[in-house]
Structure formats: structure tokens, C-alpha cells
Amino acid sequence: MSLREFKWYKKYTPRRLQTLQQYMKMTKPALIRKIMKTLRAMPKKKLALACYNLTKAKLPQLKTIKQKALPKRKTKRKARFKKGSPEAKRYMAKLRRMRK
């Protein structure tokens, strides 16, 4: 859904885009008037979302835990063969042959 489909789009968008330098030249009251005009044209849902994001931005960011910092899993592995058994010897011999 594009912005053009909304009813408030024409009231909400400026006629032409101004550069940052042009906005910097404007007085503070003029900038506030411009912002208020835009906010009045916006729907309540969009305003609520903007308010939520502004409030959320003021909160401190939560640091994520890196995988390396997490404790390693302690899982018991079931042995395939008993150490020294003929099956274990055959398996180890097979591994050695594969590595060559």
C-alpha cells in the first residue's frame, strides 16, 4: 500500500522538497508552524506510532548477549562403542584410512 492511496496524502506532503540549508535558514517558530501543519494533517494512527517511536528512542538500548558469552551446553554424549572393543578399533582404523 503506497502513501498516495491515503486520503490525507495531499494535505500531508509538501509541494516541493527543500534542502537542509533552506530549513536551517528558517526561524524556529516557522519550523514549528511547518511541523504543526504536517502533524494536524496526519491521521491519529500515524501520530500515535510516531509518538511511540519518539518515546522508545529516549530509552536506553538493551545490549544483546553475544553467543560467546553464553555458557556452553553440557550434554552427555552416548559412546558408540566401549573403549578397546573390536568395533571401536575397526572404526578408528576406518577413520585413519579416510584421513590419508
Residue pairs with C-beta under 8 A, 6 or more apart in sequence:
3 9
3 13
6 12
6 43
8 41
8 42
8 43
11 41
12 38
12 41
12 42
23 31
26 34
39 47
42 50
80 87
80 88
80 91
81 87
81 88
81 91
82 88
